[in-house]
Amino acid sequence: MPLYKSIALNSQTIVKIWNISEPKDFFCDHIVLKPESLERLNGMKSELHQRGFLSVRMLLVEFGYTDEDLVYDSFGKPHLKDGKYISITHSYTFSAVVISSKAVGVDIEKQREKIIKIAPKFIGYEAVYLKGDSSNLIQKLTWIWCIKESLYKLFATPGMVFKTHFLVLPFDSESNNTTAWIVQDVQKLKYNAIFMEFEGFGCAIVVSNF
């Protein structure tokens, strides 16, 4: 299947999403991997994980890049050689890449009931406005998780805790954006977050300014 969705958040920030329906051989026939990427691919035991990895490289091609243009730092954060910011995610049958002139993060997660059980591990401040609100709870928790995971990818600093260092301000299901904060010691950083749902998945992108 070709590109699933392409969204321009503004002239400087674009996210592209791929629906991973193709077999592994399809991707291998359409992209060229550098040796370290090929070694990483061959070390993956799950073919679904391999296809997710390869679909991200297909998305790079959609942006006009190649696998050679992508490098990772010691924290595992991806970077583009031309200096633009990039963030990557894949979950089951979807992957996404967002590229921006500003620091950016993206995450996709499948909506599952088990997120209610693990919510106390990542919900802190948000419990105040979620209390007593049972409508679309799985959807809302998935979006909050995606936003916090996106902040974690963007900030890429060891020791960050979802429950205490990342805050997501109230939102309703009819909107598609909110404000999020990274709070570390005396440092407070404000970000815009946009979120969406498709095919039973939640997705969020965070950036300093739309």
ROLO-67915 format. One record per residue: residue number from 1; residue in one letter; chain; x negated, y, z negated of N, C-alpha, C, O in turn. Coordinates in steps of 0.001 Angstrom, whole numbers. Layout:
<recs>
   nr  rest  kette     n.c1     n.c2     n.c3    ca.c1    ca.c2    ca.c3     c.c1     c.c2     c.c3     o.c1     o.c2     o.c3
  NUM     A      A        X        Y        Z        X        Y        Z        X        Y        Z        X        Y        Z
...
</recs>
This chain:
<recs>
   nr  rest  kette     n.c1     n.c2     n.c3    ca.c1    ca.c2    ca.c3     c.c1     c.c2     c.c3     o.c1     o.c2     o.c3
    1     M      A     -851    -1196        0        0        0        0     -882     1238        0    -1883     1283     -714
    2     P      A     -529     2229      779    -1328     3469      803    -1161     4266     -481     -556     3801    -1447
    3     L      A    -1701     5457     -469    -1625     6365    -1605     -176     6486    -2089      734     6729    -1295
    4     Y      A       28     6312    -3403     1375     6337    -3978     1881     7760    -4187     3030     8077    -3879
    5     K      A     1005     8609    -4715     1440     9967    -5036      228    10893    -5092     -838    10500    -5567
    6     S      A      392    12111    -4610     -630    13146    -4713       38    14420    -5215     1008    14899    -4629
    7     I      A     -501    14965    -6318      118    16124    -6945     -922    17221    -7140    -1966    16989    -7751
    8     A      A     -644    18397    -6630    -1504    19552    -6860     -954    20317    -8062       82    20975    -7962
    9     L      A    -1645    20231    -9190    -1206    20965   -10372    -1425    22456   -10179     -662    23282   -10679
   10     N      A    -2464    22781    -9458    -2721    24142    -8984    -3763    24027    -7884    -4097    22917    -7469
   11     S      A    -4275    25132    -7411    -5230    25086    -6307    -6556    24449    -6706    -7364    24103    -5845
   12     Q      A    -6781    24294    -8011    -8060    23780    -8498    -7977    22381    -9094    -9007    21780    -9397
   13     T      A    -6778    21857    -9265    -6608    20575    -9942    -5641    19689    -9172    -4475    20041    -8996
   14     I      A    -6122    18543    -8714    -5305    17606    -7935    -5430    16214    -8531    -6527    15767    -8864
   15     V      A    -4294    15528    -8664    -4293    14145    -9119    -3727    13266    -8013    -2733    13612    -7374
   16     K      A    -4371    12131    -7797    -3907    11157    -6810    -3710     9813    -7510    -4538     9393    -8318
   17     I      A    -2603     9148    -7186    -2224     7895    -7834    -2099     6792    -6783    -1550     7004    -5702
   18     W      A    -2615     5624    -7120    -2577     4469    -6212    -1762     3347    -6840    -1948     3024    -8013
   19     N      A     -862     2754    -6065     -130     1560    -6496     -931      349    -6030    -1042       98    -4830
   20     I      A    -1485     -395    -6970    -2427    -1473    -6637    -1659    -2733    -6245    -1390    -3591    -7086
   21     S      A    -1314    -2836    -4977     -586    -4000    -4478    -1429    -4837    -3516    -1030    -5935    -3128
   22     E      A    -2599    -4312    -3133    -3433    -4990    -2148    -4320    -6050    -2805    -4650    -5940    -3986
   23     P      A    -4708    -7084    -2036    -5667    -8065    -2553    -7064    -7456    -2642    -7336    -6418    -2041
   24     K      A    -7926    -8096    -3380    -9292    -7609    -3568   -10008    -7419    -2235   -10737    -6443    -2058
   25     D      A    -9808    -8341    -1298   -10515    -8281      -11   -10182    -7008      763   -11026    -6490     1494
   26     F      A    -8962    -6503      610    -8580    -5272     1300    -9511    -4127      899   -10025    -3395     1744
   27     F      A    -9710    -3998     -400   -10560    -2912     -888   -12009    -3106     -442   -12679    -2155      -38
   28     C      A   -12479    -4341     -522   -13864    -4624     -153   -14124    -4316     1322   -15248    -3994     1707
   29     D      A   -13077    -4418     2141   -13221    -4134     3573   -13206    -2640     3886   -13583    -2228     4983
   30     H      A   -12769    -1827     2919   -12579     -402     3197   -13543      524     2461   -13593     1717     2757
   31     I      A   -14299        1     1517   -15214      857      768   -16595      229      668   -16757     -984      803
   32     V      A   -17587     1081      428   -18971      626      237   -19378      960    -1198   -19264     2106    -1632
   33     L      A   -19849      -41    -1923   -20255      156    -3306   -21768      223    -3424   -22482     -519    -2750
   34     K      A   -22258     1114    -4280   -23683     1134    -4570   -24014      -89    -5421   -23113     -666    -6029
   35     P      A   -25274     -497    -5481   -25659    -1746    -6162   -25170    -1851    -7598   -24691    -2909    -8006
   36     E      A   -25281     -762    -8382   -24849     -842    -9784   -23343    -1022    -9911   -22874    -1675   -10844
   37     S      A   -22573     -446    -8975   -21126     -628    -8998   -20754    -2056    -8612   -19834    -2643    -9181
   38     L      A   -21475    -2605    -7646   -21230    -3983    -7226   -21540    -4948    -8361   -20815    -5921    -8569
   39     E      A   -22610    -4683    -9090   -22960    -5519   -10234   -21879    -5433   -11314   -21512    -6436   -11927
   40     R      A   -21383    -4226   -11530   -20316    -4038   -12522   -19048    -4764   -12087   -18386    -5400   -12908
   41     L      A   -18707    -4676   -10809   -17523    -5347   -10272   -17628    -6856   -10459   -16679    -7498   -10910
   42     N      A   -18771    -7416   -10116   -18964    -8870   -10202   -18958    -9372   -11639   -18750   -10561   -11881
   43     G      A   -19183    -8482   -12585   -19178    -8869   -13987   -17794    -8869   -14618   -17629    -9265   -15772
   44     M      A   -16795    -8421   -13852   -15418    -8386   -14359   -14757    -9740   -14151   -14753   -10269   -13039
   45     K      A   -14202   -10299   -15210   -13589   -11622   -15133   -12177   -11578   -14573   -11720   -12542   -13959
   46     S      A   -11491   -10474   -14779   -10104   -10353   -14326   -10045    -9738   -12931   -10629    -8681   -12690
   47     E      A    -9336   -10402   -12010    -9193    -9837   -10670    -8350    -8566   -10702    -8565    -7659    -9898
   48     L      A    -7396    -8495   -11621    -6594    -7283   -11754    -7483    -6102   -12132    -7311    -4995   -11623
   49     H      A    -8437    -6353   -13034    -9384    -5309   -13421   -10271    -4939   -12236   -10565    -3762   -12023
   50     Q      A   -10695    -5926   -11472   -11505    -5667   -10287   -10752    -4809    -9282   -11309    -3864    -8723
   51     R      A    -9492    -5135    -9053    -8676    -4368    -8107    -8453    -2948    -8609    -8409    -2009    -7814
   52     G      A    -8310    -2784    -9925    -8195    -1443   -10478    -9456     -634   -10243    -9393      532    -9853
   53     F      A   -10603    -1259   -10482   -11900     -624   -10258   -12043     -209    -8793   -12477      905    -8501
   54     L      A   -11682    -1099    -7884   -11817     -821    -6457   -10815      230    -5980   -11130     1039    -5108
   55     S      A    -9620      218    -6546    -8620     1211    -6132    -9052     2626    -6502    -8721     3586    -5804
   56     V      A    -9788     2750    -7597   -10330     4060    -7975   -11296     4548    -6894   -11315     5734    -6567
   57     R      A   -12098     3635    -6340   -13023     4024    -5262   -12256     4407    -3995   -12696     5273    -3239
   58     M      A   -11107     3761    -3766   -10269     4162    -2634    -9721     5575    -2845    -9613     6358    -1901
   59     L      A    -9379     5886    -4091    -8898     7235    -4388   -10003     8271    -4178    -9741     9386    -3729
   60     L      A   -11230     7895    -4504   -12352     8799    -4233   -12423     9127    -2742   -12667    10271    -2358
   61     V      A   -12205     8111    -1912   -12213     8318     -461   -11092     9283      -66   -11275    10126      812
   62     E      A    -9943     9156     -711    -8827    10069     -430    -9210    11519     -721    -8705    12443      -83
   63     F      A   -10104    11708    -1687   -10583    13043    -2028   -11750    13489    -1140   -12158    14650    -1185
   64     G      A   -12278    12578     -344   -13417    12912      501   -14755    12569     -113   -15791    13035      360
   65     Y      A   -14750    11752    -1175   -15981    11329    -1838   -16264     9852    -1543   -15439     9153     -956
   66     T      A   -17433     9400    -1959   -17781     7988    -1890   -18223     7526    -3272   -18356     8327    -4197
   67     D      A   -18444     6242    -3395   -18913     5693    -4669   -20257     6295    -5067   -20554     6410    -6256
   68     E      A   -21060     6674    -4099   -22373     7278    -4368   -22249     8627    -5065   -23168     9055    -5763
   69     D      A   -21124     9290    -4879   -20927    10616    -5475   -20559    10559    -6949   -20536    11588    -7624
   70     L      A   -20269     9352    -7457   -19786     9187    -8823   -20891     8624    -9722   -21517     7616    -9398
   71     V      A   -21118     9292   -10852   -22107     8824   -11837   -21476     8870   -13227   -20487     9568   -13453
   72     Y      A   -22067     8113   -14154   -21565     8057   -15528   -22663     8477   -16494   -23838     8175   -16286
   73     D      A   -22262     9185   -17566   -23244     9560   -18573   -23329     8472   -19653   -22692     7425   -19535
   74     S      A   -24105     8723   -20685   -24341     7717   -21723   -23082     7409   -22534   -22997     6359   -23170
   75     F      A   -22107     8316   -22514   -20856     8101   -23232   -19855     7318   -22379   -18802     6903   -22862
   76     G      A   -20204     7124   -21099   -19310     6439   -20178   -18366     7371   -19446   -17435     6921   -18779
   77     K      A   -18606     8674   -19569   -17748     9650   -18903   -18184     9827   -17455   -19375     9992   -17189
   78     P      A   -17233     9795   -16504   -17601     9960   -15091   -17880    11414   -14731   -17298    12337   -15301
   79     H      A   -18781    11594   -13773   -19119    12925   -13258   -19293    12843   -11747   -19659    11796   -11211
   80     L      A   -19031    13937   -11075   -19299    14035    -9645   -20585    14822    -9430   -20867    15787   -10140
   81     K      A   -21351    14398    -8449   -22646    15031    -8216   -22524    16484    -7774   -23471    17255    -7930
   82     D      A   -21362    16876    -7219   -21220    18265    -6769   -20814    19206    -7899   -20650    20406    -7678
   83     G      A   -20651    18666    -9118   -20361    19513   -10264   -18894    19651   -10617   -18568    20209   -11665
   84     K      A   -17996    19156    -9770   -16574    19214   -10107   -16265    18196   -11207   -16964    17195   -11362
   85     Y      A   -15207    18474   -11961   -14808    17581   -13046   -13907    16470   -12515   -13097    16684   -11614
   86     I      A   -14063    15287   -13088   -13266    14142   -12659   -12852    13326   -13873   -13581    13254   -14863
   87     S      A   -11680    12714   -13790   -11240    11759   -14803   -10551    10601   -14085    -9932    10784   -13037
   88     I      A   -10670     9407   -14664   -10243     8167   -14011    -9422     7333   -14974    -9680     7327   -16178
   89     T      A    -8424     6622   -14438    -7662     5686   -15256    -7075     4597   -14381    -6798     4826   -13204
   90     H      A    -6884     3416   -14943    -6079     2393   -14277    -5458     1482   -15320    -6074     1154   -16335
   91     S      A    -4214     1079   -15044    -3452      240   -15957    -2572     -690   -15136    -1682     -235   -14418
   92     Y      A    -2817    -1982   -15240    -2034    -2971   -14509    -2034    -2659   -13013    -3049    -2857   -12345
   93     T      A     -919    -2175   -12481     -791    -2000   -11031     -876     -545   -10576     -493     -226    -9450
   94     F      A    -1373      334   -11436    -1536     1729   -11029    -2910     2244   -11446    -3449     1857   -12483
   95     S      A    -3457     3115   -10624    -4694     3822   -10962    -4527     5275   -10565    -3680     5616    -9739
   96     A      A    -5351     6132   -11170    -5274     7560   -10856    -6641     8198   -10999    -7456     7786   -11825
   97     V      A    -6875     9203   -10187    -8077    10032   -10271    -7616    11482   -10216    -6810    11853    -9362
   98     V      A    -8130    12298   -11127    -7863    13732   -11086    -9202    14455   -10957   -10169    14128   -11646
   99     I      A    -9240    15440   -10065   -10445    16236    -9838   -10076    17709    -9979    -9049    18159    -9472
  100     S      A   -10935    18449   -10678   -10625    19847   -10977   -11905    20665   -11081   -13000    20121   -11223
  101     S      A   -11745    21962   -11007   -12862    22861   -11258   -13046    23096   -12753   -14008    23740   -13169
  102     K      A   -12113    22568   -13568   -12179    22697   -15024   -12168    21315   -15662   -11772    20333   -15035
  103     A      A   -12605    21251   -16910   -12599    19985   -17634   -11188    19405   -17652   -10217    20117   -17907
  104     V      A   -11087    18106   -17379    -9785    17492   -17169    -9798    16045   -17648   -10847    15402   -17684
  105     G      A    -8626    15543   -18013    -8494    14149   -18418    -7191    13579   -17899    -6212    14310   -17747
  106     V      A    -7163    12260   -17620    -5946    11609   -17141    -5847    10224   -17752    -6860     9577   -18018
  107     D      A    -4614     9774   -17973    -4396     8419   -18461    -3049     7901   -17984    -2071     8646   -17911
  108     I      A    -3011     6614   -17660    -1773     5913   -17300    -1625     4727   -18236    -2593     4012   -18497
  109     E      A     -423     4517   -18740     -150     3367   -19602     1216     2783   -19249     2161     3514   -18951
  110     K      A     1301     1472   -19287     2578      807   -19096     3430     1005   -20346     2935      868   -21465
  111     Q      A     4697     1324   -20161     5593     1507   -21298     5980      142   -21857     6576     -685   -21168
  112     R      A     5627      -72   -23119     5913    -1350   -23758     6420    -1126   -25182     6030     -166   -25847
  113     E      A     7279    -2011   -25631     7895    -1866   -26945     6872    -1912   -28075     7095    -1325   -29134
  114     K      A     5754    -2603   -27865     4772    -2766   -28943     4137    -1441   -29366     3498    -1368   -30415
  115     I      A     4312     -385   -28549     3734      901   -28920     4379     1446   -30195     3766     2240   -30910
  116     I      A     5608     1025   -30481     6270     1454   -31717     5517      918   -32935     5394     1609   -33947
  117     K      A     5011     -321   -32835     4294     -934   -33951     2933     -279   -34195     2493     -153   -35338
  118     I      A     2276      135   -33115      934      707   -33278      958     2229   -33431      -86     2848   -33636
  119     A      A     2141     2831   -33333     2254     4294   -33417     1590     4889   -34653      953     5936   -34533
  120     P      A     1701     4275   -35850     1065     4873   -37036     -452     5039   -36900    -1063     5801   -37650
  121     K      A    -1051     4336   -35956    -2494     4441   -35773    -2901     5694   -34989    -4039     6151   -35093
  122     F      A    -1965     6249   -34200    -2332     7419   -33400    -1397     8617   -33586    -1671     9698   -33064
  123     I      A     -303     8439   -34318      641     9530   -34570      351    10148   -35931      373     9454   -36948
  124     G      A       80    11442   -35953     -138    12159   -37203      861    13291   -37312     1991    13099   -37761
  125     Y      A      431    14481   -36894     1305    15656   -36887     2621    15389   -36144     3671    15897   -36538
  126     E      A     2561    14601   -35084     3726    14374   -34228     4878    13676   -34957     6030    13762   -34531
  127     A      A     4563    12989   -36055     5604    12276   -36808     6681    13238   -37305     7829    12840   -37505
  128     V      A     6312    14508   -37504     7259    15504   -38017     8429    15685   -37053     9586    15686   -37471
  129     Y      A     8129    15838   -35763     9223    16080   -34826     9797    14791   -34227    10856    14817   -33601
  130     L      A     9107    13674   -34416     9654    12400   -33952    10565    11754   -34997    11359    10872   -34668
  131     K      A    10455    12182   -36235    11224    11584   -37318    12730    11695   -37051    13262    12779   -36810
  132     G      A    13381    10560   -37102    14820    10538   -36886    15234    10608   -35430    16426    10589   -35123
  133     D      A    14257    10691   -34521    14558    10779   -33092    14288     9426   -32446    13145     9091   -32136
  134     S      A    15335     8665   -32250    15174     7323   -31681    15428     7286   -30175    15245     6247   -29541
  135     S      A    15846     8411   -29603    16137     8445   -28172    14843     8452   -27359    13953     9270   -27591
  136     N      A    14758     7539   -26417    13588     7453   -25531    12275     7384   -26315    11269     7955   -25895
  137     L      A    12286     6689   -27448    11115     6683   -28319     9902     6045   -27650     8791     6564   -27759
  138     I      A    10103     4939   -26968     8980     4269   -26293     8372     5197   -25254     7151     5294   -25134
  139     Q      A     9227     5874   -24506     8758     6811   -23486     7945     7941   -24118     6863     8281   -23639
  140     K      A     8477     8519   -25197     7805     9651   -25842     6474     9227   -26467     5478     9942   -26355
  141     L      A     6460     8073   -27119     5215     7583   -27719     4176     7296   -26646     2989     7557   -26838
  142     T      A     4622     6761   -25521     3688     6482   -24417     3085     7772   -23895     1885     7830   -23630
  143     W      A     3896     8802   -23745     3378    10085   -23273     2384    10679   -24280     1342    11208   -23890
  144     I      A     2707    10591   -25560     1783    11124   -26573      464    10371   -26532     -608    10974   -26594
  145     W      A      548     9039   -26428     -682     8250   -26324    -1489     8679   -25094    -2698     8890   -25183
  146     C      A     -816     8806   -23951    -1505     9184   -22711    -2174    10555   -22843    -3295    10748   -22373
  147     I      A    -1489    11499   -23480    -2049    12835   -23670    -3289    12763   -24555    -4308    13383   -24251
  148     K      A    -3205    12009   -25647    -4346    11915   -26562    -5506    11150   -25925    -6667    11504   -26127
  149     E      A    -5204    10126   -25174    -6254     9389   -24469    -6927    10301   -23439    -8143    10242   -23255
  150     S      A    -6142    11134   -22775    -6698    12079   -21799    -7603    13100   -22475    -8655    13448   -21938
  151     L      A    -7202    13585   -23656    -8047    14505   -24429    -9349    13834   -24840   -10417    14444   -24795
  152     Y      A    -9248    12584   -25237   -10435    11829   -25643   -11422    11704   -24478   -12629    11875   -24652
  153     K      A   -10892    11406   -23292   -11747    11292   -22112   -12373    12645   -21759   -13551    12718   -21409
  154     L      A   -11596    13687   -21851   -12077    15036   -21522   -13169    15482   -22480   -14201    15995   -22047
  155     F      A   -12953    15291   -23781   -13874    15803   -24798   -15123    14943   -24927   -16216    15453   -25171
  156     A      A   -14952    13623   -24759   -16061    12669   -24729   -17082    12895   -25844   -18277    13052   -25597
  157     T      A   -16573    12907   -27084   -17420    13129   -28250   -17219    11985   -29243   -16083    11731   -29646
  158     P      A   -18268    11296   -29646   -18123    10188   -30590   -17485    10631   -31904   -17673    11763   -32350
  159     G      A   -16731     9724   -32514   -16149     9987   -33823   -14778    10629   -33820   -14215    10885   -34884
  160     M      A   -14229    10894   -32644   -12905    11519   -32586   -11820    10496   -32917   -11871     9351   -32468
  161     V      A   -10837    10929   -33709    -9751    10055   -34151    -8429    10598   -33599    -8081    11756   -33829
  162     F      A    -7706     9757   -32878    -6463    10198   -32237    -5496    10828   -33231    -4855    11833   -32925
  163     K      A    -5392    10249   -34401    -4379    10648   -35370    -4649    12012   -35980    -3714    12729   -36335
  164     T      A    -5920    12378   -36105    -6257    13612   -36822    -6875    14703   -35952    -6693    15887   -36235
  165     H      A    -7592    14334   -34917    -8305    15333   -34114    -7518    15812   -32892    -7849    16847   -32313
  166     F      A    -6487    15074   -32496    -5702    15440   -31320    -4247    15687   -31723    -3613    14835   -32346
  167     L      A    -3730    16856   -31360    -2361    17228   -31706    -1553    17502   -30441    -2018    18192   -29534
  168     V      A     -346    16958   -30392      551    17192   -29257     1783    17927   -29765     2504    17411   -30619
  169     L      A     2028    19114   -29254     3161    19910   -29706     4488    19336   -29207     4507    18578   -28237
  170     P      A     5604    19696   -29867     6912    19128   -29510     7267    19333   -28039     6870    20319   -27418
  171     F      A     8015    18389   -27506     8501    18459   -26121     9797    17676   -26055    10116    16925   -26977
  172     D      A    10542    17839   -24983    11748    17030   -24787    11605    16233   -23501    10756    16529   -22661
  173     S      A    12446    15220   -23362    12329    14301   -22224    12635    14980   -20893    12222    14499   -19838
  174     E      A    13358    16099   -20942    13713    16787   -19698    12556    17630   -19161    12519    17955   -17974
  175     S      A    11616    17982   -20036    10474    18777   -19583     9369    17846   -19105     9448    16631   -19292
  176     N      A     8366    18403   -18505     7242    17561   -18084     5906    18153   -18512     4862    17798   -17966
  177     N      A     5940    19062   -19496     4671    19626   -19948     4785    20079   -21399     5878    20306   -21917
  178     T      A     3635    20202   -22030     3570    20679   -23403     2159    21211   -23652     1339    21277   -22736
  179     T      A     1893    21584   -24882      573    22058   -25272      -68    21034   -26200      610    20447   -27043
  180     A      A    -1359    20822   -26049    -2090    19893   -26911    -3348    20584   -27430    -3891    21488   -26795
  181     W      A    -3795    20134   -28605    -4964    20734   -29239    -5992    19677   -29608    -5646    18552   -29967
  182     I      A    -7245    20050   -29515    -8332    19283   -30109    -8820    20081   -31308    -9224    21236   -31174
  183     V      A    -8780    19459   -32472    -9183    20134   -33707   -10343    19344   -34324   -10175    18197   -34739
  184     Q      A   -11503    19967   -34376   -12692    19323   -34944   -13431    20335   -35816   -13996    21308   -35317
  185     D      A   -13418    20088   -37127   -14020    21023   -38069   -13389    22413   -37879   -12176    22556   -38027
  186     V      A   -14176    23413   -37562   -13623    24761   -37360   -13276    25024   -35892   -12756    26087   -35552
  187     Q      A   -13562    24068   -35043   -13319    24234   -33608   -11884    23841   -33257   -11430    22755   -33619
  188     K      A   -11173    24721   -32553    -9818    24439   -32096    -9723    24784   -30613    -9915    25932   -30213
  189     L      A    -9423    23770   -29810    -9377    23946   -28363    -7975    23638   -27844    -7390    22606   -28174
  190     K      A    -7451    24539   -27037    -6072    24427   -26548    -6049    23943   -25097    -6843    24387   -24268
  191     Y      A    -5115    23015   -24804    -5002    22461   -23454    -3544    22390   -23030    -2645    22245   -23859
  192     N      A    -3331    22494   -21750    -2023    22226   -21169    -1955    20742   -20818    -2935    20162   -20350
  193     A      A     -804    20138   -21045     -602    18733   -20722      639    18588   -19856     1697    19122   -20188
  194     I      A      515    17877   -18762     1660    17552   -17923     1828    16043   -17948      843    15306   -17896
  195     F      A     3066    15580   -18028     3293    14145   -18100     4443    13756   -17185     5276    14588   -16824
  196     M      A     4479    12479   -16815     5489    11986   -15883     5696    10497   -16106     4926     9849   -16815
  197     E      A     6726     9974   -15504     7038     8556   -15578     7306     8024   -14177     7956     8695   -13374
  198     F      A     6814     6831   -13876     7136     6191   -12610     6991     4679   -12763     6013     4189   -13328
  199     E      A     7970     3959   -12255     7929     2488   -12205     7616     1844   -13554     6931      823   -13616
  200     G      A     8120     2447   -14633     7896     1882   -15953     6556     2234   -16570     6171     1636   -17575
  201     F      A     5832     3190   -15995     4556     3642   -16512     4658     5106   -16935     5434     5877   -16368
  202     G      A     3864     5476   -17939     3713     6869   -18323     2358     7373   -17875     1389     6614   -17845
  203     C      A     2283     8637   -17529     1025     9240   -17079      922    10649   -17630     1917    11371   -17692
  204     A      A     -274    11039   -18030     -497    12404   -18518    -1815    12941   -17982    -2784    12201   -17810
  205     I      A    -1832    14240   -17724    -3052    14940   -17318    -3209    16145   -18244    -2249    16881   -18472
  206     V      A    -4394    16347   -18768    -4670    17516   -19586    -5774    18346   -18936    -6745    17813   -18397
  207     V      A    -5600    19650   -19002    -6573    20566   -18432    -6484    21876   -19217    -5446    22193   -19797
  208     S      A    -7576    22627   -19229    -7597    23824   -20060    -6625    24899   -19610    -6150    25686   -20428
  209     N      A    -6324    24943   -18319    -5422    25986   -17841    -4895    25606   -16474    -5679    25410   -15544
  210     F      A    -3561    25496   -16328    -2991    25192   -15013    -3081    26416   -14113    -2653    26366   -12960
</recs>
